[in-house]
């Protein structure tokens, strides 16, 4: 069999096995969820709590070597070592990255707290709306 014949056969086989798959929630009930928004307050609260703990620890632990690193960089620079400037640059970069990470943890914690509070208010409003509409239908 020549290469062209083999290639044609391989293409024909591949074309016969082509199928389309759409990304969607399965129709059958075994899909792993109800298809609606499910908010587990305990899980969300735990994640928010851990983000807050990490935020608090990073604010202190992320800076514990800043003073000694700056002193070492200054001493190396004073003695005309090029590594002094490099150490200072590394320390500046580290401090910037720690600040970014602290801010990200704060955003996660605050965002999850807001989500929980907002969801609870929305649920309360929906409950009140449905109760009111049900009462109004009986009063008519």
N, C-alpha and C positions, 0 to 999 in steps of 0.2 A: 504494500500500500504506500503510495507517495505521501509526501507531507501535505500537499493540497487536499488530497482525499481524506486524510486523517483529520486535518483541521476542519474541513467541512462537516465531517461526522461529529466532531466535538462541539461545534457551534450548533448543529441541529439538536443534539442531545441537551445542551444547555438551554436552548430556546424552548424546548418541550417542558423543561422543569421550572420555568419562570412562574412565579406567583406573586401576588400583591398582598402585603400585610399592612393594615392600617393601625396606627397607634391609637388605642382607645380602651376604655374600660370594658372588660368582658361582659357579654349580655347575660350569661348564666350567673346565678347567685353565688357561685364558688369563687368569684373574682377577688375576694379578700377585703371587701368593703361595701358600704351601703351606697357609695357613689355621691354622698353628701359630705358636707364639711363636718369633720369630727374633731373636736377640740378636747383633748384630755388635759384638764387643768392641772392635775398632779404632775404629769410629765413636763408640761410647759413650765410650770413653777419650778420644778427641779432643775431644768436647764437654765432658767433665768438665775436661780440661786447660785449655781456653779459658775456662771459667767460673772456674777457679782463677786464671788470669792476670788476668782482668777484676777479680776480687775483690782481688787484690794491688795492681793499678794504681789502683783506685778508692779504696782506703784511703789512698793518698798523694796522687794527683792530684786527688781530689775535695775535698781540704782545703787545697790550696796557696794559695788566696786568702782563707782564713778570717781570718788575722791582719790582713792589710791591710784587709779589708772591715770588720772590727770596729773598727779604728783610724779608718777613714773615717767610719763611723757615729757613733763617739764624738765626733769632731771636728765633724761637722755638728750633732749634738745640742747640743754645748757652745756653738756659735754660734747656737743657737735656730732651726735649720732643721728643718722638719717632715720633710724627707727623711731625716734621720738615723735617726729611729725606724723609718721605712719600710725603710731599708736594713738596719737591724738585724733587723727582722722577716723580710725576704727572706733574710738570711744564716742565721737560725735555721731557716727552712723548708728551705733548701738543705741544711743539715747533716743535718736529719731525713731528707730524701729520700735523701741519699747513704748514711746508715746503713741505711736500708731496702733500698736496692739492694745494698749490700755483704752484708747478711744473706741476701738472695735468692740472690746468686751463691754464697755459702758453702753454702746449702741445696742448690742444684743440684749443685755439685761433690761435696759429701759424699753426697748421695742417689745420684748415679750411681756413685760409688766403692763404696758399699754394695751397690747393685744388681749390679755386676760381681762383687764378692766373694761375695755371696749366691748368685748364679747359678752361679758356679764350684763352690761347696760343694754345691749341689743336684745339679748334674750329676755330681759325684764320688760322692755318695751313691746316686744312681740307678744309676750304673755298677756300684757295689759291690753294690747290691741285686740287679740283674739277673744279675751274675756269680755271686753266691752262690746265687740260686734255680736258675740253670742247672746249677751244680755239684751241688746237692742233688738235682735230678731225675735226674742220671746216677748218683748214689750209691745211689738207691733200688732 
